[in-house]
Amino acid sequence: MIPALGLGLVVGVVLGVVGGGGSIIAVPALVYAVGMSPAQAIPTSLVVVGVSSLAALLPRIREGLNWPVIALVGAAGIPAAWTGAAVGKLLDPNILMLAFAVIMVAAGIRMLMKSRETEESCSTGPHRAFRSCAPKAVGVGLLVGFLTGLLGVGGGFLITPALTIFLGLRMKQAIGTSLAIIVVNSAAGFSAHAAGYTIDWATTLAFAVPAVLGSIVAARFARRLHDKHIRISFAVLIFAVAAWVTAGTVTA
C-alpha cells in the first residue's frame, strides 16, 4: 500500500504541473508496482486521474480556459474512447503496454519541439481563425479519445502537446484546457470499461487521496514555472516512463 501512496502523490504532482501525464505513471505503477492486471489497472487509473485532474483544474480556472476547444475535443473524444476500449479488449496486454511506450516516446520528442502560435491558432480571438482550427480540434479529440479507451489514459500526455503543437495554444492555457478535457475523457473511458469491473477501494483511495492533494499543491506552484521548463520536464518524464514500461514488458 505504501507504493500506491507514493506513486499516487507523483501522479498528482505531474498532473498539477504539466496538465497531463498522470496516467502514464498510474497505469504502469498499478501493473508493475501494485500487481494489478492491465484490465484492472486501466479503469482504476481513469478514476484516479479523472478526480485528480478535476482537483488540479480548479486553481487554474481563473487563468482562463479555451472552452470551445474543450467542447470540441471532449465531445469528439467520448465515442472515440468507447471504440478504443472495445479494440483494447481484443489485444494482448503486452502489446498494449509496448504501444503505450512507443506513443510516449513520440509525444516526448514532439514536446521538445518549439511550437508557434499562428494566425489560425485556436487561442486567437477572431471567429474565422477558430473555424479554421475547429477540424483540427475534432481530429485531436478523436485520436486522444481512442487512445484513452485503448490504453486507459486520460490522454493528457498527448493532449498537452497536441494543444500546443497542432492548435497553437500557449503552454499555460494548454495545461488548464488539457485538465478539463482529461476529466471528460476519463469519465468516458471509465464508462466504457465499467461493465464487470469491481473497484478495489483500498488501492484506489491509496492512489487517489495523495494524487488529489499533490495536484492541488503542484497546480499552484506551476504558475511560477516558465513554459520551456515545463515542456522539457514533461518530455524527460515521458522518456523515463517509456523506458520503465518497455523494460517491465520485455522481462515479464
Salt bridges, closest charged atoms under 4 A:
GLU63 OE1 - ARG60 NH1 3.76
GLU63 OE2 - ARG223 NE 3.00
GLU117 OE1 - ARG170 NH1 3.31
